[in-house]
Amino acid sequence: MSFPDDVHPDTRLVGLGRPPAEPDGSVNPPIVLTSTFRGSGHPAVGDRVYARYTNPSWEPLEAAIADLEESAVPGLAYASGMAAVAAALSLVPVGGVALVPAASYNGTISLARDLAASGALTLREIDPLDLASTRTALEGADLLWVESPTNPLLDVVDLPALIAAARERGVVVVVDNTFSTPLRQRPLTAGADVVVHSATKYISGHSDVILGLLVAREDAVRERLLRQRTLHGAIPGPFEAWLALRGLRTLGLRLDRAEANALELARRLDGHDGAPRVRYPGLPTDPNHTRARAQLDGFGAVVSIELPTAEEADAVVSALRVFTPATSLGGVESLVERRRRHPAEPCEVPEGLVRLSIGIEHVEDLWADLEQALDRAILTTAG
Ligand SMILES: Cc1ncc(COP(=O)(O)O)c(C=O)c1O
């Protein structure tokens, strides 16, 4: 579908990746179940060749995410967010230097540490909120990894400053944009080289798909990533790609609602008696608020609260009834998790931190659930 240049992203979401407008044509792209493609004439091969190289079921999704991230080259779909993370880290040459925040999503930092342990790369663990030390660490580096807002601390880094510092030194910048989605932040337009998504989260939006996406700014980088994907083979199934595109259509609606819920709940939690510390960049009292306002088109729908101890945090999680106790985020249903229950969770994350992925339920039901859980947990652990 072709749009006038100025249509709103919510409109683009609905129309992107549709088949060509033909009489009797289907409105949605088909799910193509094939492992191989006919040649364009014996003995010549066609363009697609083999379904590990590309698949017509991925292509509409790859075009849509590139459009939303404002890249001129198509995105690339992967079997999972972690497959996309691994592909992006493969941009570091063997023995090269990667800067990865110590408080990154635990899968990312664990993979970077494993790669370092095997000698594939040299890892410099950084605190991207500390610009001066990050600038020093950038000397002689090959790749800078940035996640913003971070999972689950919800810190917002100074993306323009980090990108500028990296570019001055010829360092490739990869931004994990899972929490913001392209509706709230477009790192490629600020000069990042590659954007990563766990499309498992907001893009698919219904907790029924595992899928990853990468979008490069330049064709040469995309070509390297495409070769890596083809040879490593971490490709998504056609049905998963189709579901992710279907989920993407409602991203605007879902995010608006979940974000409005998150802001309201964060405010109420902040004012609650015996309030836990609330981490949410949308709160004016949050140390990330000013940067978030300058850089993001919305504050997202994850709120983290910090209870004094793991025991109190576990008591809150157990007392919730509307929130589902489960890992992951970005679905229509609200999820809750004490993150340090994962042994791999970075030690920067406090033991009593509870991550709330706010869904699209009615805000009063979510608040009533949180309020009763906090009150019960405080009574239980005090008694
Ligand atoms: C910020 C972030 N990046 C990457 C991933 C990995 O994605 P996946 O679980 O789809 O492999 C996750 C998963 O939680 C995440 O939160």
The ligand as a Gaussian input file, in Angstrom:
#p B3LYP/6-31G(d) Opt

LIG

0 1
 C       15.155000      -5.689000      26.039000
 C       15.146000      -7.105000      25.535000
 N       15.954000      -7.439000      24.504000
 C       15.989000      -8.698000      24.024000
 C       15.210000      -9.699000      24.579000
 C       15.282000     -11.104000      24.028000
 O       14.139000     -11.382000      23.282000
 P       13.483000     -12.847000      23.072000
 O       12.963000     -13.274000      24.409000
 O       12.429000     -12.587000      22.057000
 O       14.553000     -13.757000      22.593000
 C       14.361000      -9.394000      25.641000
 C       13.533000     -10.436000      26.267000
 O       12.991000     -10.273000      27.344000
 C       14.332000      -8.057000      26.136000
 O       13.532000      -7.700000      27.161000

